[in-house]
Amino acid sequence: MKDWLRETTVLSLAGFTDWRVIRYYDTARYSAEGFVSLMNTWSDHAGLSDDFFRSMAAVIDDAGGEIVIPIRTTLCFGRRV
């Protein structure tokens, strides 16, 4: 389902009228060390070995030394009937 259709459907079913959806787009840039540090905060990566993280950093360094992650933030608001 398209994002706009999902958002408008949820807003309508929740009883909102005069609703509006605004999207903000940005990027987060991480060095190899910064991205590995971020990955260490994710609970589903807790059991991974140091070798994995070193390998991940090496891949990022070999690919230019930076990883860029797109970020989309969606703001939905409206008037409840």
C-alpha positions as CSV (number, residue, x, y, z in Angstrom):
1,M,0.0,0.0,0.0
2,K,1.3,3.5,-0.9
3,D,2.4,5.5,2.2
4,W,0.0,8.4,1.4
5,L,-2.9,6.0,1.1
6,R,-2.0,4.2,4.4
7,E,-1.7,7.6,6.2
8,T,-5.0,9.0,4.8
9,T,-6.8,5.8,5.6
10,V,-5.6,5.7,9.2
11,L,-6.5,9.4,9.7
12,S,-10.0,8.9,8.2
13,L,-10.7,5.7,10.2
14,A,-9.5,7.4,13.4
15,G,-12.2,10.1,12.9
16,F,-10.0,13.0,11.7
17,T,-11.1,15.6,9.2
18,D,-9.2,18.5,7.7
19,W,-6.1,16.4,8.1
20,R,-2.7,17.2,6.7
21,V,0.4,15.1,6.1
22,I,3.8,16.7,5.9
23,R,7.0,14.8,5.1
24,Y,10.5,15.9,6.0
25,Y,13.5,14.3,4.3
26,D,17.0,14.3,5.6
27,T,20.1,12.1,5.7
28,A,22.4,10.9,8.4
29,R,26.0,10.5,7.6
30,Y,28.3,8.1,9.5
31,S,31.9,7.3,9.4
32,A,32.8,3.6,9.6
33,E,33.6,4.1,13.3
34,G,30.4,6.1,13.9
35,F,28.2,3.5,12.2
36,V,29.7,0.6,14.1
37,S,29.1,2.6,17.3
38,L,25.5,3.1,16.3
39,M,25.1,-0.6,15.5
40,N,26.4,-1.5,18.9
41,T,23.3,0.2,20.4
42,W,20.8,-2.0,18.5
43,S,19.6,-4.9,20.7
44,D,19.4,-7.3,17.7
45,H,23.2,-6.8,17.1
46,A,24.2,-7.5,20.8
47,G,25.4,-11.0,20.1
48,L,27.5,-10.2,17.1
49,S,31.3,-10.7,17.4
50,D,33.9,-8.0,17.3
51,D,35.1,-9.6,14.1
52,F,31.8,-8.8,12.5
53,F,32.0,-5.1,13.5
54,R,35.6,-4.9,12.3
55,S,34.6,-6.4,9.0
56,M,31.6,-4.0,8.7
57,A,34.0,-1.0,9.3
58,A,36.4,-2.3,6.7
59,V,33.6,-2.6,4.1
60,I,32.5,1.0,4.8
61,D,36.1,2.2,4.6
62,D,36.6,0.4,1.3
63,A,33.4,1.9,-0.1
64,G,34.5,5.5,0.6
65,G,34.6,5.7,4.3
66,E,31.1,6.9,4.9
67,I,27.6,5.5,5.0
68,V,24.6,7.7,4.2
69,I,21.2,6.7,5.6
70,P,18.0,8.5,4.2
71,I,15.6,9.6,6.9
72,R,11.9,10.4,6.4
73,T,9.8,11.9,9.1
74,T,6.1,12.1,8.6
75,L,3.9,14.5,10.5
76,C,0.2,13.8,10.4
77,F,-2.4,16.1,12.1
78,G,-6.0,16.9,11.8
79,R,-9.2,17.8,13.5
80,R,-11.1,15.1,15.4
81,V,-14.8,15.0,14.6
